[in-house]
Amino acid sequence: MERMIQLLIPALLETLYMSTSATFFGVIFGTVLGVMLKITEKGFIASNPAVHRVLSYVVNIGRSFPFVILMIAIMPLTRAMVGSSIGTGAAVVPLSLATIPFFARVVESALGEIDFGLIEAAQSMGATNGEIIRKVLLPESISPLVLGITITFVNVVGYSAMAGVVGGGGLGDLAIRYGYHRFDQEVMFSTIIVLVVLVTTVQWTGSFLANKLNRRRS
């Protein structure tokens, strides 16, 4: 039991570090990209079909890369940014890049659920596009965005497990080194249980917060 704790706790902390960091960067840059995607849509507040098309292509290309291939393809960039292409810190770079286009689509979808009448009302009162984004679009979509962040974090946890293939550390690396290469079934099953508990806890917390925010705005 003590051996399992010594193996699992550091691996869990590494997974939390990778997942939290990548989700943070993914949400920040993905929100910007997602807002740009939505507002440049035809008929929206900053309609620009050409820009929208280019951004949409960029997002689609980013989402089409299998994560393992993405990790390998951007190793030179990862090395240039963090000084290494392996390890927990290095894994954050491809994790973040994979998360940005994913969350951008989440944001675009969430903003699409807003009643356009609210936007028209803000425009009639002389609100600028920036004010509409800050005071209408983002506040009105807060509940689906929280759910989106939850889904994104869970998605990143899955990606972080794959990061173990290239020595990214975390629970995935532990499962591969001990559970697969050393045929240690106890480590393998323990890793699965920890991942299930982690994902379930995050999912429950995110759903609870989203429902609470939704009721508060109703």
N, C-alpha and C positions, 0 to 999 in steps of 0.2 A: 504493500500500500504506500509506504513512504517513497519507494522508488517511483511509483506512478505519479505521485504528487510532484516529486522533483523534476520529472520529465514534462508533465502537463502544464504546470503553472508558468514556467518561462515561455513555453510554446504558445500558450493562451495569450500571454501579455504581448508577445510578438505579433500574433494575429490581430489583437485589438489595436496595436499601434499602427500596423499596416492598413487595416480597414478604416480606422477613424481618420487617419491622415488622408488617405485617398478619397474618402467620402467628403471630407472638408474641402479639399481642392476641387473635387468633382462638382460639388454643390455650388461653390463660388463661381467657377468659370462656366459650369453648365447652365447656371441661372442666367448669366449674361448672354450666352449663346442662345438659350431657349427663348429669352425675351426678344432678342433680335429676330429669331425665326418667326415668332408670332406677329410682331408689330410690322414686319415688312411683307406679311402675307397680303395678297390682293384684297383690297377693300378695307384693310385695317388702318390703324392710326398713322402709320408711316409706310404705307403701301409702296413696295418696290420689288416687283416680281423677279427682276434680274438678280438682285442681292439675295432675295429669299431662295431662289433656285441654287445659287452658288453655296449658300450656307447649308441648304438641305443636302446637297451632294457631299459636302464635307462631313456632315453628321452621318450620312448613310455609309460613306467609306469607312469612317471611324468605327461604326458599329459592326461592319462586316468582317473585321479582322478577328479570327479566333485568338483568344488571349495568349495562348502559349506562343503562337507565331508572332504576335505583337511584341512580347517580351524579348524574343530573340532578335527581331528586326530592329528594335531601337536600342540595342545594347550599347552602341557607340554614343548615342545621346545620353543614356543613363550614366555611362562612365564619365562623360563630360560634365554632367550636372552634379553628381554626388561622389565622383572619384572611384567608383567601383560598379561593376555590372552584376555582382552577386551580393546576397545578404538582405537583411530586412529593410534597411534604408533604401537600397537600390530598387527593391520591389515596389516601393511607393510610386516611383516614376511611371512605369507601365500601368500600374493599377489606377493612377489618377487619369492618365490619358484614355484608358478604357472607360472610365466612369463619366468623363465630361460629355461625350456625345449621348450616352445613355440617359443622363439626367437632363440634358437639353431637350430631349423628346418628352420627358416627363413634365418639364416646365411648359413646353408648348401645348401639351394636352391639357394641363391644369388651367392655363390661361384661356383655352378655348371653351371652357365650361362657364365662363363669366357671362352674365346677361349683358348684351351689347348696349342695352338701354342705360346702364350705369355709365358706360363710357361716353355715350352721347350726351348724357346729363352733365358730365364733367366738362366736355367740350363746349357745351352751351354756356357754361359759367366761365369760360376763358382759360381753362386749365391747359398747360403745355403738355407735350407728349411725355416729358420727364415726370411731370406731376401726376399724370394719369398712371404711369408705370408705378411710381412710388406710393400713391395714395388710393389707387383703385385696383389695378391689376394684381399686384403682389398681396396686398391685404385681403382681397376678396378670394384669393386662391390659396390662402394659408393652410386650410385643412387638407386639401388634396396634395399640397406640396409636402406637408409633414408625412403623409402616407408615402409619397414618392421618395422622400429621403430614407424612410424605413426600408422600402423595397430596394433602393440603391445600396444601402449598407449591407443588406442580406446578400445582394448580388456580389458585392465586393468581397464579402467573407468567402464566397465560393471561389472567386478569382484568386484570393490570397492562398487558398488551399492548393491551387494549381501552381502558385509561385514556388512551392516546395520542389517542383521538378528542376528548377535552375538554382537551387540553394537559397531560396528566398526566406527560409526560416518559417516559424509558425507551426500551427497544427498540421498543415499539409506536409511540411518537411519532416515532422516527427513521424507521421503515418507512413511516409515513403521509406525513411531510413530504418525504422524499427519494424513497423507493421508489414511492409512489403519485402524489403531486402533481407531482413533478419527473421521473417516469418513469425513475428511476435504478435499473435492474435490478441493478446490482452491489451497491448498498446493500441492496436488498430481499433478495437471495439471501444476502448476508453476515449480515443480521439473522436470517434463518431458521436458518442454520447455527449461529449463536451460541445461539439459543433451544433448538435440538435438543441441542446439547452440554450446555447448562446443565441441561435437564430430565433428560437421560440420566444425568448425573453425580449429580444429586440423587436420582434413582430408585435408582440402583445403591447409593449410600451408605446410603440409608434401608433398603433390603432387606438389605444386609450387616449393619447394626446390629441390625435386627429378628431376623434369623436367629441372630446371635451371642447376643443376650439370651434368645431362646427356648431355645437349647441350654444356656445357663447355668442356666436355671430347671428344665430337664428332669432 
